[in-house]
Amino acid sequence: MEYKIRQKIFSFGDKFAIKDMNDRDMYYVHGKIFTIGNKLRILDLQNRELVYIEQKIFRFLPEYHIYMNNVHVAMVKREFSFFRPKLYIESDLGRFDVDGSVFAYDFNVRKNGRVVATVSKKFFSWTDTYKVSIDDGEDQVLMLALVIVLDQIFHDNNNNSN
């Protein structure tokens, strides 16, 4: 499935829609931007919470925890590196890695060594939107949550830990 997400999402407010390639709303993301640490919720079209994302505060580098059905499913942490961004992703749902250029919105998310999601801004290079392609067999909402966390870690100028 393919989705469209606006880059620097919370510079425009605390609510936005994740859309399919035909511009239909698929999910909503609500954020509490005036709290200490980012707190985001991904909702279905009936406003039911599917994912809760919380930034851990007082960390040297950004760290986010992802919850589904009130169960911790993943932790994403930026690690110190001189030359290129490095991430540590811990999850009971598989081993996740990111390769490519997160800064340029041109990267892959790998699960157990296999590409399961691709993020690209090439198609939308003249806009503030990027495309997320996720394998049909993968948990769509979890993959979207990981991509949103990466956007927060690498592109949020208000990130408390950057």
Residue pairs with C-beta under 8 A, 6 or more apart in sequence:
1 20
1 133
1 134
1 136
1 140
2 20
2 21
2 131
2 132
2 133
2 134
3 18
3 19
3 20
3 21
3 26
3 131
3 132
3 133
3 134
3 144
4 18
4 19
4 20
4 21
4 23
4 124
4 129
4 130
4 131
4 132
5 18
5 129
5 130
5 132
5 144
5 147
5 148
5 151
6 12
6 16
6 128
6 129
7 105
7 121
7 128
7 129
7 130
7 151
7 155
8 128
8 151
8 155
8 156
8 157
9 16
9 29
9 31
9 148
9 151
10 31
10 33
10 38
10 152
10 156
10 158
11 157
14 30
14 31
14 32
14 33
15 28
15 29
15 30
15 31
16 28
16 29
17 25
17 26
17 27
17 28
17 29
18 25
18 26
18 27
18 28
18 29
18 42
18 144
19 25
19 26
20 26
21 131
25 45
26 45
27 42
27 43
27 44
27 45
27 50
27 141
27 144
28 42
28 43
28 44
28 45
28 47
29 40
29 41
29 42
29 43
29 148
30 40
30 41
30 43
31 38
31 39
31 40
31 41
32 38
32 39
32 40
33 158
36 57
36 160
37 54
37 55
37 56
37 57
37 160
38 53
38 54
38 55
38 64
38 152
38 156
38 159
38 160
39 52
39 53
39 54
39 55
40 51
40 52
40 53
40 54
40 148
40 152
41 49
41 51
41 52
41 53
42 49
42 50
42 51
42 53
42 141
42 144
42 145
42 148
43 49
43 50
44 50
50 68
50 141
51 66
51 67
51 68
51 141
51 142
51 144
51 145
52 66
52 67
52 68
52 70
53 64
53 65
53 66
53 67
53 145
53 148
53 149
54 64
54 65
54 67
55 62
55 63
55 64
55 152
55 159
55 160
55 161
56 63
56 64
56 65
57 160
57 161
59 77
59 161
60 80
60 161
61 77
61 78
61 79
61 80
61 161
61 162
62 77
62 78
62 152
62 153
62 159
62 160
62 161
62 162
63 75
63 76
63 77
63 78
63 161
64 75
64 76
64 77
64 149
64 152
64 153
65 72
65 74
65 75
66 72
66 73
66 74
66 75
66 76
66 142
66 145
66 146
66 149
67 73
68 141
68 142
73 91
73 92
73 93
73 142
74 89
74 90
74 91
74 93
74 96
74 142
74 145
74 146
75 88
75 89
75 90
75 91
76 87
76 88
76 89
76 146
76 149
76 150
76 153
77 87
77 88
77 89
77 90
78 85
78 86
78 87
78 88
78 153
78 154
79 86
79 87
79 88
80 86
85 102
85 103
85 154
87 97
87 98
87 150
87 153
89 95
89 96
89 97
89 98
89 146
93 111
93 139
93 142
94 111
94 112
95 111
95 112
95 113
96 109
96 110
96 111
96 146
97 109
97 110
97 113
98 107
98 108
98 109
98 110
98 150
99 107
99 108
99 110
100 106
100 107
100 108
100 119
101 107
102 150
102 154
103 154
103 155
104 121
105 119
105 120
105 121
105 130
106 119
106 120
106 121
106 122
107 118
107 119
107 150
108 115
108 117
108 118
108 119
109 115
109 116
109 117
109 118
109 119
109 143
109 146
109 147
110 116
111 138
115 135
116 134
116 135
116 138
116 143
117 132
117 133
117 134
117 135
117 138
117 143
117 146
117 147
118 132
118 133
119 130
119 131
119 132
119 133
119 147
119 150
120 130
120 131
120 133
121 129
121 130
121 131
123 131
124 130
124 131
132 143
132 144
132 147
134 140
134 143
134 144
152 159
153 159
156 162
